[in-house]
Amino acid sequence: MDLVSAVLRRCEADRRILARHRLDPNVTYEPACEGCGTYGDMGMSEVDNLNDCPELLDLAHAHGLTNDILAGLDRPQPPEPKPRASRRLGLGDILATPPITTSDVPAALRGPRWKP
């Protein structure tokens, strides 16, 4: 019975570590670990990629993760920015607003000099 309770306590401890070390939703520029904390005045994350979190790597090692398996895992990266067009950008492109059209104006709101 003592072995079973020891295993259950270990599983609970692992669950707590996993709950604490998860993807930080406040860091949008990289997949950072929330549990590892931040440093500096700007609050940069201690771990730039969740896959590099030492706590999670230790847990994974305890459950049989080898360096070969780790090398084959997906490493999420932030999306790359789209290339800019070769044409010169207008004010509408910079503000990213769609053009305003009057074609959807209901007939009841159209004045005597309304133009589509």
C-alpha positions as CSV (number, residue, x, y, z in Angstrom):
1,M,0.0,0.0,0.0
2,D,2.9,2.4,0.7
3,L,4.2,2.0,-2.9
4,V,0.9,2.9,-4.4
5,S,0.5,6.0,-2.2
6,A,4.1,7.0,-3.1
7,V,3.4,6.6,-6.8
8,L,0.1,8.6,-6.5
9,R,2.0,11.4,-4.7
10,R,4.6,11.5,-7.4
11,C,1.9,11.7,-10.1
12,E,0.3,14.6,-8.2
13,A,3.6,16.4,-8.0
14,D,4.2,15.9,-11.7
15,R,0.8,17.3,-12.5
16,R,1.5,20.4,-10.3
17,I,4.7,21.0,-12.2
18,L,3.0,20.6,-15.6
19,A,0.3,23.0,-14.5
20,R,2.8,25.6,-13.5
21,H,5.1,25.3,-16.5
22,R,2.9,25.9,-19.5
23,L,2.8,28.2,-22.4
24,D,2.7,31.9,-21.2
25,P,-0.2,33.7,-22.8
26,N,1.3,37.1,-22.0
27,V,4.4,36.6,-24.2
28,T,3.2,36.9,-27.8
29,Y,6.6,37.0,-29.6
30,E,7.8,33.5,-28.6
31,P,6.4,30.3,-27.1
32,A,7.8,31.0,-23.6
33,C,7.3,29.1,-20.4
34,E,5.1,30.8,-17.8
35,G,6.5,28.8,-14.8
36,C,10.1,29.7,-15.4
37,G,9.4,33.4,-14.8
38,T,11.0,36.6,-16.2
39,Y,14.1,38.7,-15.8
40,G,15.0,42.3,-16.3
41,D,13.0,45.5,-16.5
42,M,11.2,44.5,-19.6
43,G,10.0,41.2,-18.2
44,M,11.8,39.0,-20.8
45,S,11.1,35.3,-20.3
46,E,13.8,33.1,-18.7
47,V,13.1,30.4,-21.2
48,D,12.6,31.5,-24.8
49,N,11.0,28.3,-25.9
50,L,8.7,26.0,-23.9
51,N,10.6,23.0,-25.2
52,D,13.7,24.3,-23.4
53,C,12.1,24.5,-19.9
54,P,14.4,22.6,-17.5
55,E,11.6,21.5,-15.3
56,L,9.7,19.9,-18.2
57,L,12.9,18.4,-19.6
58,D,13.6,16.8,-16.2
59,L,10.0,15.4,-16.0
60,A,10.3,14.1,-19.6
61,H,13.6,12.4,-18.7
62,A,12.0,10.7,-15.7
63,H,9.4,9.3,-18.1
64,G,11.9,8.0,-20.7
65,L,12.4,10.9,-23.1
66,T,15.8,10.4,-24.7
67,N,17.9,13.0,-26.6
68,D,17.1,11.3,-29.9
69,I,13.3,11.7,-29.2
70,L,13.8,15.2,-28.1
71,A,15.7,16.1,-31.3
72,G,12.7,14.9,-33.3
73,L,10.1,16.9,-31.5
74,D,8.4,19.9,-33.1
75,R,9.7,23.3,-31.9
76,P,6.9,25.8,-32.3
77,Q,8.1,29.1,-33.8
78,P,6.3,32.4,-34.1
79,P,5.0,33.0,-37.7
80,E,7.3,34.7,-40.1
81,P,6.1,38.1,-41.3
82,K,4.7,38.3,-44.8
83,P,7.0,39.9,-47.4
84,R,6.1,43.5,-48.3
85,A,4.8,44.2,-51.7
86,S,7.1,45.9,-54.1
87,R,4.7,48.8,-54.7
88,R,4.6,51.9,-52.6
89,L,2.2,51.7,-49.7
90,G,-0.7,54.2,-49.5
91,L,-2.2,55.6,-46.4
92,G,-5.0,53.0,-46.6
93,D,-2.4,50.2,-46.6
94,I,-0.6,51.6,-43.6
95,L,-3.8,52.1,-41.6
96,A,-5.1,48.7,-42.8
97,T,-8.6,49.9,-43.2
98,P,-10.9,48.7,-46.0
99,P,-12.1,51.3,-48.4
100,I,-15.4,53.0,-47.5
101,T,-18.2,52.3,-50.1
102,T,-21.7,53.6,-50.2
103,S,-23.2,50.7,-52.2
104,D,-24.6,49.1,-49.0
105,V,-26.6,52.2,-48.0
106,P,-30.3,51.3,-47.6
107,A,-32.6,53.2,-50.0
108,A,-34.4,54.9,-47.1
109,L,-31.1,56.6,-46.1
110,R,-30.1,57.8,-49.5
111,G,-30.4,61.5,-50.1
112,P,-31.5,63.2,-53.3
113,R,-27.8,63.6,-54.5
114,W,-26.7,60.0,-53.5
115,K,-24.1,58.4,-55.7
116,P,-23.1,54.7,-55.5
